[in-house]
């Protein structure tokens, strides 16, 4: 009997003491989502979805999340390559620092950005004095906050793809006379493209749902910094139905992201 079949037979005899907590855990995760869908105003959802308030928050969220993802791609792919391939001192410490935003409370990230990039911050005061650039409480500030919290998702995904890639193709390209930049563009990037796509999708979804760092660093200004999560927070006080509609949209985006990455995750677990 193969090991896989033996594991299936063992797993099939699930004891009751494990089955009940497992079902409770599943219900704990699914019941709130089912409740959200059950309470959604489906009859008026199309009109509310295309209302000015919802459309404004949706457009701003899409623009900011996409812009943040572009920034993460431009900065995160080289950073992932540095962590995966370059022999630099303290690489483990650098990797740990890169992943800090994953566990750092987003509000703390927003405070850190405000202290560094605010008008009186370490860097922000010079940006304001020399170039007249002020990032807090602007749309650009939303993009910066979202990029800060989302970049680790891209870096981790791309670094994993780089470590899994076969280095012999790059060595063969170098043997044939290709320079490092040409090898990276023509050999490395195509080989890790699935990892980059998966990381970009996760990065975009994380940026779309960012709340804490955004409201701390960029505020909640309608039309300028009020993204969909912030609009949900505002609408809970004035129009709960709008909050539910926006929540359903964000839930739908999350489901689509999971569906897009499902095959990649399953293949990685086999």
Secondary structure as a PSIPRED ss2 file (coil, helix, strand):
# PSIPRED VFORMAT (PSIPRED V4.0)

   1 X C   1.000  0.000  0.000
   2 X C   1.000  0.000  0.000
   3 X H   0.000  1.000  0.000
   4 X H   0.000  1.000  0.000
   5 X H   0.000  1.000  0.000
   6 X H   0.000  1.000  0.000
   7 X H   0.000  1.000  0.000
   8 X H   0.000  1.000  0.000
   9 X H   0.000  1.000  0.000
  10 X H   0.000  1.000  0.000
  11 X H   0.000  1.000  0.000
  12 X H   0.000  1.000  0.000
  13 X C   1.000  0.000  0.000
  14 X C   1.000  0.000  0.000
  15 X C   1.000  0.000  0.000
  16 X H   0.000  1.000  0.000
  17 X H   0.000  1.000  0.000
  18 X H   0.000  1.000  0.000
  19 X H   0.000  1.000  0.000
  20 X H   0.000  1.000  0.000
  21 X H   0.000  1.000  0.000
  22 X H   0.000  1.000  0.000
  23 X H   0.000  1.000  0.000
  24 X H   0.000  1.000  0.000
  25 X H   0.000  1.000  0.000
  26 X H   0.000  1.000  0.000
  27 X H   0.000  1.000  0.000
  28 X H   0.000  1.000  0.000
  29 X H   0.000  1.000  0.000
  30 X H   0.000  1.000  0.000
  31 X H   0.000  1.000  0.000
  32 X H   0.000  1.000  0.000
  33 X H   0.000  1.000  0.000
  34 X H   0.000  1.000  0.000
  35 X H   0.000  1.000  0.000
  36 X H   0.000  1.000  0.000
  37 X H   0.000  1.000  0.000
  38 X H   0.000  1.000  0.000
  39 X H   0.000  1.000  0.000
  40 X C   1.000  0.000  0.000
  41 X C   1.000  0.000  0.000
  42 X C   1.000  0.000  0.000
  43 X C   1.000  0.000  0.000
  44 X C   1.000  0.000  0.000
  45 X H   0.000  1.000  0.000
  46 X H   0.000  1.000  0.000
  47 X H   0.000  1.000  0.000
  48 X H   0.000  1.000  0.000
  49 X H   0.000  1.000  0.000
  50 X C   1.000  0.000  0.000
  51 X C   1.000  0.000  0.000
  52 X H   0.000  1.000  0.000
  53 X H   0.000  1.000  0.000
  54 X H   0.000  1.000  0.000
  55 X H   0.000  1.000  0.000
  56 X H   0.000  1.000  0.000
  57 X H   0.000  1.000  0.000
  58 X H   0.000  1.000  0.000
  59 X H   0.000  1.000  0.000
  60 X H   0.000  1.000  0.000
  61 X H   0.000  1.000  0.000
  62 X H   0.000  1.000  0.000
  63 X H   0.000  1.000  0.000
  64 X H   0.000  1.000  0.000
  65 X H   0.000  1.000  0.000
  66 X H   0.000  1.000  0.000
  67 X H   0.000  1.000  0.000
  68 X H   0.000  1.000  0.000
  69 X H   0.000  1.000  0.000
  70 X H   0.000  1.000  0.000
  71 X H   0.000  1.000  0.000
  72 X H   0.000  1.000  0.000
  73 X H   0.000  1.000  0.000
  74 X H   0.000  1.000  0.000
  75 X H   0.000  1.000  0.000
  76 X H   0.000  1.000  0.000
  77 X H   0.000  1.000  0.000
  78 X H   0.000  1.000  0.000
  79 X H   0.000  1.000  0.000
  80 X H   0.000  1.000  0.000
  81 X H   0.000  1.000  0.000
  82 X H   0.000  1.000  0.000
  83 X H   0.000  1.000  0.000
  84 X H   0.000  1.000  0.000
  85 X H   0.000  1.000  0.000
  86 X C   1.000  0.000  0.000
  87 X C   1.000  0.000  0.000
  88 X C   1.000  0.000  0.000
  89 X C   1.000  0.000  0.000
  90 X C   1.000  0.000  0.000
  91 X H   0.000  1.000  0.000
  92 X H   0.000  1.000  0.000
  93 X H   0.000  1.000  0.000
  94 X H   0.000  1.000  0.000
  95 X H   0.000  1.000  0.000
  96 X H   0.000  1.000  0.000
  97 X H   0.000  1.000  0.000
  98 X H   0.000  1.000  0.000
  99 X C   1.000  0.000  0.000
 100 X H   0.000  1.000  0.000
 101 X H   0.000  1.000  0.000
 102 X H   0.000  1.000  0.000
 103 X H   0.000  1.000  0.000
 104 X C   1.000  0.000  0.000
 105 X C   1.000  0.000  0.000
 106 X H   0.000  1.000  0.000
 107 X H   0.000  1.000  0.000
 108 X H   0.000  1.000  0.000
 109 X H   0.000  1.000  0.000
 110 X H   0.000  1.000  0.000
 111 X H   0.000  1.000  0.000
 112 X H   0.000  1.000  0.000
 113 X H   0.000  1.000  0.000
 114 X H   0.000  1.000  0.000
 115 X H   0.000  1.000  0.000
 116 X H   0.000  1.000  0.000
 117 X H   0.000  1.000  0.000
 118 X C   1.000  0.000  0.000
 119 X C   1.000  0.000  0.000
 120 X C   1.000  0.000  0.000
 121 X C   1.000  0.000  0.000
 122 X C   1.000  0.000  0.000
 123 X C   1.000  0.000  0.000
 124 X H   0.000  1.000  0.000
 125 X H   0.000  1.000  0.000
 126 X H   0.000  1.000  0.000
 127 X H   0.000  1.000  0.000
 128 X H   0.000  1.000  0.000
 129 X H   0.000  1.000  0.000
 130 X H   0.000  1.000  0.000
 131 X H   0.000  1.000  0.000
 132 X C   1.000  0.000  0.000
 133 X C   1.000  0.000  0.000
 134 X C   1.000  0.000  0.000
 135 X C   1.000  0.000  0.000
 136 X C   1.000  0.000  0.000
 137 X C   1.000  0.000  0.000
 138 X C   1.000  0.000  0.000
 139 X H   0.000  1.000  0.000
 140 X H   0.000  1.000  0.000
 141 X H   0.000  1.000  0.000
 142 X H   0.000  1.000  0.000
 143 X H   0.000  1.000  0.000
 144 X H   0.000  1.000  0.000
 145 X H   0.000  1.000  0.000
 146 X H   0.000  1.000  0.000
 147 X H   0.000  1.000  0.000
 148 X H   0.000  1.000  0.000
 149 X H   0.000  1.000  0.000
 150 X H   0.000  1.000  0.000
 151 X H   0.000  1.000  0.000
 152 X H   0.000  1.000  0.000
 153 X H   0.000  1.000  0.000
 154 X H   0.000  1.000  0.000
 155 X H   0.000  1.000  0.000
 156 X H   0.000  1.000  0.000
 157 X H   0.000  1.000  0.000
 158 X H   0.000  1.000  0.000
 159 X H   0.000  1.000  0.000
 160 X H   0.000  1.000  0.000
 161 X H   0.000  1.000  0.000
 162 X H   0.000  1.000  0.000
 163 X H   0.000  1.000  0.000
 164 X H   0.000  1.000  0.000
 165 X C   1.000  0.000  0.000
 166 X C   1.000  0.000  0.000
 167 X C   1.000  0.000  0.000
 168 X H   0.000  1.000  0.000
 169 X H   0.000  1.000  0.000
 170 X H   0.000  1.000  0.000
 171 X H   0.000  1.000  0.000
 172 X H   0.000  1.000  0.000
 173 X H   0.000  1.000  0.000
 174 X H   0.000  1.000  0.000
 175 X H   0.000  1.000  0.000
 176 X C   1.000  0.000  0.000
 177 X C   1.000  0.000  0.000
 178 X C   1.000  0.000  0.000
 179 X C   1.000  0.000  0.000
 180 X H   0.000  1.000  0.000
 181 X H   0.000  1.000  0.000
 182 X H   0.000  1.000  0.000
 183 X H   0.000  1.000  0.000
 184 X H   0.000  1.000  0.000
 185 X H   0.000  1.000  0.000
 186 X H   0.000  1.000  0.000
 187 X H   0.000  1.000  0.000
 188 X H   0.000  1.000  0.000
 189 X H   0.000  1.000  0.000
 190 X H   0.000  1.000  0.000
 191 X H   0.000  1.000  0.000
 192 X C   1.000  0.000  0.000
 193 X H   0.000  1.000  0.000
 194 X H   0.000  1.000  0.000
 195 X H   0.000  1.000  0.000
 196 X H   0.000  1.000  0.000
 197 X H   0.000  1.000  0.000
 198 X H   0.000  1.000  0.000
 199 X H   0.000  1.000  0.000
 200 X H   0.000  1.000  0.000
 201 X H   0.000  1.000  0.000
 202 X H   0.000  1.000  0.000
 203 X H   0.000  1.000  0.000
 204 X H   0.000  1.000  0.000
 205 X H   0.000  1.000  0.000
 206 X H   0.000  1.000  0.000
 207 X H   0.000  1.000  0.000
 208 X H   0.000  1.000  0.000
 209 X C   1.000  0.000  0.000
 210 X C   1.000  0.000  0.000
 211 X C   1.000  0.000  0.000
 212 X H   0.000  1.000  0.000
 213 X H   0.000  1.000  0.000
 214 X H   0.000  1.000  0.000
 215 X H   0.000  1.000  0.000
 216 X H   0.000  1.000  0.000
 217 X H   0.000  1.000  0.000
 218 X C   1.000  0.000  0.000
 219 X C   1.000  0.000  0.000
 220 X C   1.000  0.000  0.000
 221 X C   1.000  0.000  0.000
 222 X C   1.000  0.000  0.000
 223 X C   1.000  0.000  0.000
 224 X C   1.000  0.000  0.000
 225 X C   1.000  0.000  0.000
 226 X C   1.000  0.000  0.000
 227 X C   1.000  0.000  0.000
 228 X H   0.000  1.000  0.000
 229 X H   0.000  1.000  0.000
 230 X H   0.000  1.000  0.000
 231 X H   0.000  1.000  0.000
 232 X H   0.000  1.000  0.000
 233 X H   0.000  1.000  0.000
 234 X H   0.000  1.000  0.000
 235 X H   0.000  1.000  0.000
 236 X H   0.000  1.000  0.000
 237 X H   0.000  1.000  0.000
 238 X H   0.000  1.000  0.000
 239 X C   1.000  0.000  0.000
 240 X H   0.000  1.000  0.000
 241 X H   0.000  1.000  0.000
 242 X H   0.000  1.000  0.000
 243 X H   0.000  1.000  0.000
 244 X H   0.000  1.000  0.000
 245 X H   0.000  1.000  0.000
 246 X H   0.000  1.000  0.000
 247 X H   0.000  1.000  0.000
 248 X H   0.000  1.000  0.000
 249 X H   0.000  1.000  0.000
 250 X H   0.000  1.000  0.000
 251 X H   0.000  1.000  0.000
 252 X H   0.000  1.000  0.000
 253 X H   0.000  1.000  0.000
 254 X H   0.000  1.000  0.000
 255 X H   0.000  1.000  0.000
 256 X H   0.000  1.000  0.000
 257 X H   0.000  1.000  0.000
 258 X H   0.000  1.000  0.000
 259 X H   0.000  1.000  0.000
 260 X H   0.000  1.000  0.000
 261 X H   0.000  1.000  0.000
 262 X H   0.000  1.000  0.000
 263 X H   0.000  1.000  0.000
 264 X H   0.000  1.000  0.000
 265 X H   0.000  1.000  0.000
 266 X H   0.000  1.000  0.000
 267 X H   0.000  1.000  0.000
 268 X H   0.000  1.000  0.000
 269 X H   0.000  1.000  0.000
 270 X C   1.000  0.000  0.000
